[in-house]
């Protein structure tokens, strides 16, 4: 992870730990979509961003009026057309309360993997305090002695161990000189691991028709005179869906209509480009680009002043830089139970969702399952204890009361 900026852990989780989260995300998104579309004063149609919304929720062309642009809400923020970041909803909150509660009690009484007891109760708390009422809202502060538990994938012992090591690189010969650690009741220069913040489970949901994102990184480097400082912000991805074998159309339609959360293998597009193992796409990463020496070499402005660089023109033979970018870009094929961790300074982009959606809007080739083709990628935002990510959420504008 320190070397490449991204790593995949195959089969770390049982699909039963993540697919129910994906199902909850889909149900909450559909409820949010209906509420926003039927809003009495400010209707928003998330599935048809460029189409007028029907006044009062009707389908009569005579009643069509201009739809409003979506806002950033407490529960949902737009990333692009047909791609949303959903962090809460009734079904997600129900799962969150149940799993956080089970994990907390497991770690308190020592039933977590490898034990746990020994003061673990205060090792995590929502909004950085010990008030139980907040444990399901904000990030949890994970203390160095937190072992974790298999009762919740969020607190999986292997994930916590990797994140603890990632955020606490140590040189024993140097750590003895860090005398500032005596401040604020600290333990002194003993080289012990520092706590980190572990976010709640959220999801980036891409719907059929969403396109490739522009290349981007989720957080900046803190300083620009060092190639790569220790990681201060890491994301954990886990598919909230299952990838199935691509059967014939009749079998696919039967599976689509059973209301389950599935997508199908379609590993190459018509141009022979790897798609990330399903029609619902995935995420592409430029490995090593969390280092300034790599990203500056690959993504600096071209000599002709053209700063635009997309995957489509990366291998057109006109630039060694673009060919190197092409070679460094990979699209992991994730299955339910896999986990992907990446340093948020790593350049990446979401891939287009080319799957068939529901047929309710006149697409007779689609499915009767309203969730068909929607891809819930679960995530955990994990940061150093002192770092705050100013995402574009608006806690004042709520979808669910």
C-alpha positions as CSV (number, residue, x, y, z in Angstrom):
1,X,0.0,0.0,0.0
2,X,2.8,2.4,0.8
3,X,4.6,1.4,-2.5
4,X,1.7,1.4,-4.9
5,X,-0.9,3.5,-3.2
6,X,-3.6,0.8,-3.6
7,X,-4.0,-2.9,-2.6
8,X,-6.7,-5.5,-3.0
9,X,-7.4,-8.1,-0.3
10,X,-9.1,-11.0,-2.0
11,X,-11.9,-12.7,-0.1
12,X,-11.1,-11.0,3.2
13,X,-14.9,-10.8,4.1
14,X,-17.8,-13.1,3.7
15,X,-20.3,-11.7,1.2
16,X,-23.0,-11.9,3.9
17,X,-21.1,-9.0,5.6
18,X,-21.3,-6.6,2.7
19,X,-24.2,-7.6,0.3
20,X,-26.8,-6.7,3.0
21,X,-25.2,-3.3,3.1
22,X,-25.5,-3.0,-0.6
23,X,-29.2,-4.0,-0.4
24,X,-29.8,-1.3,2.3
25,X,-28.1,1.3,0.1
26,X,-30.3,0.4,-2.9
27,X,-33.5,0.7,-0.8
28,X,-32.5,4.0,0.8
29,X,-31.5,5.4,-2.6
30,X,-34.8,4.5,-4.2
31,X,-36.7,6.0,-1.3
32,X,-34.6,9.2,-1.5
33,X,-35.1,9.3,-5.3
34,X,-38.9,9.1,-4.9
35,X,-39.0,11.7,-2.2
36,X,-36.9,14.2,-4.2
37,X,-38.8,13.6,-7.4
38,X,-42.1,14.2,-5.6
39,X,-41.0,17.2,-3.6
40,X,-43.8,19.8,-3.5
41,X,-41.7,22.8,-4.1
42,X,-38.3,21.7,-5.4
43,X,-38.6,18.4,-7.4
44,X,-35.4,16.7,-8.4
45,X,-35.1,13.8,-10.8
46,X,-31.9,12.0,-10.0
47,X,-32.3,9.4,-12.7
48,X,-33.0,11.9,-15.5
49,X,-30.8,14.9,-14.8
50,X,-31.3,16.4,-18.2
51,X,-35.0,15.7,-18.5
52,X,-37.8,17.9,-17.2
53,X,-39.5,16.6,-14.1
54,X,-43.3,16.0,-14.1
55,X,-45.2,18.4,-11.9
56,X,-46.8,16.6,-9.0
57,X,-45.1,13.3,-10.0
58,X,-47.3,12.8,-13.1
59,X,-46.3,11.6,-16.5
60,X,-48.5,13.8,-18.6
61,X,-46.3,15.7,-21.1
62,X,-48.6,18.8,-20.6
63,X,-47.6,18.9,-17.0
64,X,-43.8,18.9,-17.5
65,X,-41.8,21.6,-15.9
66,X,-38.1,22.3,-15.4
67,X,-36.5,20.1,-12.8
68,X,-34.3,21.7,-10.1
69,X,-30.6,20.8,-9.8
70,X,-30.0,18.5,-6.8
71,X,-28.5,20.0,-3.7
72,X,-26.0,18.5,-1.3
73,X,-28.1,16.9,1.5
74,X,-27.4,15.5,4.9
75,X,-27.8,12.0,3.5
76,X,-26.7,12.3,-0.1
77,X,-24.3,14.3,-2.3
78,X,-24.0,14.3,-6.1
79,X,-20.7,13.3,-7.5
80,X,-21.7,13.5,-11.2
81,X,-24.9,12.9,-13.1
82,X,-26.2,9.4,-12.1
83,X,-23.4,8.9,-9.5
84,X,-24.2,9.7,-5.9
85,X,-22.5,9.5,-2.5
86,X,-25.0,8.1,0.0
87,X,-23.9,8.1,3.6
88,X,-27.2,7.5,5.5
89,X,-30.8,6.5,5.2
90,X,-33.3,4.5,7.3
91,X,-32.1,1.1,6.2
92,X,-28.4,2.0,6.5
93,X,-29.0,3.5,9.9
94,X,-30.8,0.3,11.1
95,X,-27.8,-1.8,10.0
96,X,-25.4,0.6,11.4
97,X,-27.0,0.6,14.9
98,X,-27.2,-3.2,15.0
99,X,-23.6,-3.9,13.8
100,X,-21.9,-1.1,15.8
101,X,-23.8,-2.2,18.9
102,X,-22.8,-5.9,18.4
103,X,-19.2,-5.0,17.7
104,X,-18.9,-2.7,20.7
105,X,-20.2,-5.2,23.1
106,X,-18.0,-7.9,21.5
107,X,-14.9,-5.8,22.0
108,X,-15.9,-4.7,25.5
109,X,-16.2,-8.3,26.8
110,X,-13.3,-9.7,25.0
111,X,-15.1,-11.7,22.4
112,X,-13.4,-9.9,19.5
113,X,-10.9,-11.7,17.4
114,X,-7.9,-12.5,19.6
115,X,-9.6,-11.1,22.7
116,X,-10.2,-7.4,23.1
117,X,-11.2,-6.5,26.7
118,X,-8.7,-4.4,28.6
119,X,-10.3,-1.0,28.3
120,X,-11.4,-1.4,24.7
121,X,-14.7,0.3,25.6
122,X,-13.2,3.8,25.2
123,X,-11.1,2.9,22.1
124,X,-13.8,4.1,19.8
125,X,-16.6,6.5,20.1
126,X,-18.8,8.4,17.7
127,X,-17.9,12.1,17.3
128,X,-14.8,11.4,19.4
129,X,-16.6,11.2,22.8
130,X,-18.0,8.3,24.8
131,X,-21.7,9.2,24.3
132,X,-23.5,6.1,23.0
133,X,-26.0,8.3,21.3
134,X,-23.4,9.4,18.8
135,X,-21.7,6.1,18.1
136,X,-23.6,5.7,14.9
137,X,-23.2,9.2,13.5
138,X,-19.6,10.4,13.2
139,X,-16.2,8.7,12.8
140,X,-14.9,6.4,15.6
141,X,-11.5,7.1,17.2
142,X,-9.6,3.8,17.1
143,X,-7.0,3.4,19.8
144,X,-3.8,1.5,19.3
145,X,-4.9,-1.4,21.6
146,X,-8.2,-2.0,19.7
147,X,-8.0,-5.6,18.3
148,X,-11.3,-5.5,16.4
149,X,-14.0,-8.1,15.9
150,X,-15.4,-10.3,13.1
151,X,-18.9,-9.2,14.1
152,X,-18.7,-6.2,11.8
153,X,-16.6,-5.8,8.6
154,X,-16.0,-2.2,9.7
155,X,-14.0,-3.4,12.7
156,X,-12.4,-6.4,11.0
157,X,-9.2,-7.2,12.9
158,X,-7.0,-7.4,9.7
159,X,-8.3,-4.1,8.4
160,X,-7.6,-2.4,11.7
161,X,-4.1,-3.9,11.9
162,X,-3.3,-2.7,8.4
163,X,-4.6,0.8,9.0
164,X,-2.8,1.1,12.3
165,X,0.5,0.2,10.6
166,X,-0.2,2.5,7.6
167,X,-0.9,5.5,9.8
168,X,2.0,4.8,12.2
169,X,5.3,4.3,10.3
170,X,8.1,4.1,12.8
171,X,11.9,4.3,12.9
172,X,12.9,3.2,16.4
173,X,16.1,5.2,16.2
174,X,14.1,8.5,15.6
175,X,11.0,8.0,17.6
176,X,13.0,8.3,20.9
177,X,13.5,12.0,20.0
178,X,9.8,12.9,19.7
179,X,9.6,14.7,23.0
180,X,6.5,16.6,22.0
181,X,4.5,13.5,22.8
182,X,4.7,14.4,26.5
183,X,2.2,17.2,25.8
184,X,-1.5,17.0,26.6
185,X,-1.0,14.0,28.9
186,X,0.8,12.0,26.2
187,X,2.9,8.9,26.8
188,X,6.2,10.5,25.8
189,X,8.6,9.3,23.0
190,X,7.9,5.6,23.4
191,X,7.1,5.0,19.7
192,X,3.6,3.7,20.5
193,X,1.0,3.8,17.8
194,X,-1.3,6.9,17.6
195,X,-5.1,6.6,17.2
196,X,-6.9,7.1,13.9
197,X,-10.4,8.0,12.8
198,X,-12.6,5.3,11.2
199,X,-15.6,6.6,9.4
200,X,-19.1,5.0,9.2
201,X,-20.1,2.8,6.2
202,X,-21.2,4.8,3.2
203,X,-21.6,4.1,-0.5
204,X,-20.9,5.6,-3.9
205,X,-23.8,4.5,-6.1
206,X,-23.4,4.6,-9.8
207,X,-26.6,4.1,-11.9
208,X,-26.9,2.9,-15.5
209,X,-25.8,5.6,-17.9
210,X,-23.2,7.2,-15.6
211,X,-20.0,7.9,-17.5
212,X,-16.3,7.7,-16.7
213,X,-15.2,10.2,-14.1
214,X,-12.4,12.6,-14.8
215,X,-9.1,11.6,-13.2
216,X,-8.8,13.0,-9.7
217,X,-7.3,12.5,-6.3
218,X,-9.5,12.7,-3.1
219,X,-7.1,14.7,-1.0
220,X,-4.0,16.9,-1.6
221,X,-0.5,16.3,-0.4
222,X,0.1,18.2,2.9
223,X,3.5,19.5,1.6
224,X,5.1,19.6,-1.8
225,X,8.8,19.4,-1.0
226,X,8.7,15.7,-0.1
227,X,7.8,13.0,-2.6
228,X,5.4,11.1,-0.3
229,X,4.8,11.6,3.4
230,X,3.1,9.0,5.5
231,X,-0.6,8.5,4.5
232,X,-3.0,10.8,6.2
233,X,-6.2,9.7,4.5
234,X,-7.1,6.2,3.2
235,X,-10.3,4.8,1.7
236,X,-11.6,1.3,2.1
237,X,-13.8,-0.1,-0.7
238,X,-15.9,-3.2,-0.6
239,X,-18.5,-4.2,-3.3
240,X,-22.0,-4.3,-2.0
241,X,-23.2,-6.5,-4.8
242,X,-22.4,-10.0,-6.3
243,X,-21.0,-10.6,-9.7
244,X,-22.6,-13.5,-11.5
245,X,-21.9,-15.5,-14.6
246,X,-23.4,-13.9,-17.7
247,X,-26.1,-16.4,-18.8
248,X,-28.3,-16.1,-21.8
249,X,-30.8,-13.2,-21.9
250,X,-33.7,-15.3,-20.6
251,X,-31.8,-16.5,-17.5
252,X,-30.5,-12.9,-17.0
253,X,-34.0,-11.4,-17.1
254,X,-35.3,-14.0,-14.6
255,X,-32.5,-13.2,-12.2
256,X,-32.9,-9.5,-12.7
257,X,-36.5,-9.6,-11.8
258,X,-36.1,-11.4,-8.5
259,X,-35.3,-8.2,-6.6
260,X,-31.8,-9.2,-5.7
261,X,-28.6,-7.2,-6.0
262,X,-26.6,-8.7,-8.8
263,X,-24.5,-7.7,-11.8
264,X,-23.0,-9.7,-14.7
265,X,-19.5,-10.5,-16.0
266,X,-18.6,-8.5,-19.1
267,X,-14.9,-8.2,-18.8
268,X,-14.1,-6.3,-22.0
269,X,-16.0,-3.6,-23.9
270,X,-16.4,-3.5,-27.7
271,X,-13.0,-1.9,-28.1
272,X,-11.3,-4.6,-26.1
273,X,-10.7,-2.5,-23.0
274,X,-10.9,-4.1,-19.6
275,X,-14.1,-2.9,-17.9
276,X,-13.5,-3.9,-14.3
277,X,-15.3,-7.3,-14.6
278,X,-18.9,-6.2,-15.0
279,X,-21.1,-4.0,-17.0
280,X,-21.6,-1.9,-13.9
281,X,-18.0,-0.8,-14.1
282,X,-15.7,-0.2,-11.2
283,X,-12.8,2.1,-10.4
284,X,-9.6,2.6,-12.3
285,X,-6.4,3.5,-10.4
286,X,-3.0,4.9,-11.5
287,X,-0.7,2.8,-9.3
288,X,2.1,4.7,-7.6
289,X,0.5,8.1,-8.3
290,X,0.2,8.9,-4.6
291,X,3.8,9.9,-5.0
292,X,4.4,13.4,-6.3
293,X,7.3,12.2,-8.4
294,X,5.0,9.9,-10.3
295,X,1.9,12.0,-10.6
296,X,3.9,15.1,-11.7
297,X,5.7,13.1,-14.4
298,X,2.5,11.5,-15.7
299,X,-0.1,14.2,-15.4
300,X,1.8,17.5,-15.9
301,X,0.7,19.7,-18.8
302,X,1.8,18.6,-22.2
303,X,4.4,20.6,-24.1
304,X,1.7,21.9,-26.4
305,X,-0.2,23.4,-23.4
306,X,-3.0,20.8,-23.5
307,X,-3.6,19.7,-19.9
308,X,-6.5,17.5,-20.8
309,X,-5.6,13.8,-20.3
310,X,-8.2,11.1,-20.4
311,X,-7.9,7.3,-20.6
312,X,-9.3,7.4,-24.1
313,X,-6.4,9.3,-25.5
314,X,-3.7,8.0,-23.2
315,X,-2.3,5.5,-25.7
316,X,-2.6,7.4,-29.0
317,X,1.2,7.1,-29.6
318,X,1.8,10.8,-29.4
319,X,3.3,11.0,-26.0
320,X,5.5,8.7,-23.9
321,X,3.9,10.2,-20.9
322,X,0.5,9.1,-22.0
323,X,1.7,5.6,-22.8
324,X,3.2,5.4,-19.3
325,X,-0.1,6.6,-17.8
326,X,-1.9,3.9,-19.8
327,X,0.5,1.2,-18.5
328,X,0.1,2.4,-14.9
329,X,-3.7,2.5,-15.0
330,X,-5.4,-0.7,-13.9
331,X,-9.0,-1.7,-13.2
332,X,-9.4,-4.2,-10.4
333,X,-12.0,-6.8,-10.8
334,X,-13.6,-7.0,-7.4
335,X,-16.0,-9.7,-6.1
336,X,-18.3,-9.6,-3.1
337,X,-16.0,-10.2,-0.1
338,X,-13.0,-8.4,-1.6
339,X,-11.6,-5.3,0.0
340,X,-9.6,-2.5,-1.7
341,X,-7.6,0.0,0.2
342,X,-6.1,3.1,-1.4
343,X,-4.2,6.2,-0.3
344,X,-6.5,9.1,-1.1
345,X,-3.6,10.9,-2.9
346,X,-3.8,8.2,-5.6
347,X,-5.1,9.3,-8.9
348,X,-8.2,7.4,-9.9
349,X,-11.6,7.6,-11.5
350,X,-15.0,5.8,-11.5
351,X,-15.8,3.8,-14.6
352,X,-18.9,4.1,-16.7
353,X,-21.9,2.0,-15.8
354,X,-23.1,0.5,-19.1
355,X,-25.5,-2.0,-17.7
356,X,-29.2,-2.2,-18.5
357,X,-31.4,-0.5,-16.0
358,X,-35.1,-0.9,-15.1
359,X,-37.7,-0.7,-17.9
360,X,-40.0,1.7,-16.1
361,X,-38.8,4.7,-18.2
362,X,-39.6,3.0,-21.5
363,X,-36.5,0.8,-21.9
364,X,-38.1,-2.4,-22.9
365,X,-34.7,-4.1,-22.9
366,X,-34.3,-3.5,-19.2
367,X,-35.5,-5.3,-16.1
368,X,-38.6,-5.0,-13.9
369,X,-36.3,-4.8,-10.9
370,X,-36.1,-1.1,-10.0
371,X,-32.6,-1.6,-8.6
372,X,-31.2,-3.3,-11.8
373,X,-27.8,-2.1,-12.8
374,X,-27.2,0.2,-9.9
375,X,-23.8,-0.4,-8.4
376,X,-23.3,0.2,-4.6
377,X,-19.6,0.4,-3.8
378,X,-19.3,0.6,0.0
379,X,-16.6,2.7,1.6
380,X,-15.0,3.6,4.8
381,X,-13.1,7.0,5.1
382,X,-10.1,6.5,7.4
383,X,-7.8,9.4,8.5
384,X,-5.2,10.4,10.9
385,X,-6.8,11.6,14.2
386,X,-6.0,15.2,13.4
387,X,-7.3,15.3,9.8
388,X,-10.7,16.5,8.8
389,X,-12.1,16.0,5.3
390,X,-14.4,18.9,4.3
391,X,-16.9,17.0,2.1
392,X,-19.8,18.9,0.5
393,X,-22.5,17.7,2.9
394,X,-25.2,20.0,4.1
395,X,-26.6,18.9,7.4
396,X,-29.4,21.5,7.2
397,X,-31.0,20.1,4.1
398,X,-32.5,16.7,4.9
399,X,-34.2,14.1,2.7
400,X,-35.4,11.9,5.5
401,X,-37.0,13.5,8.5
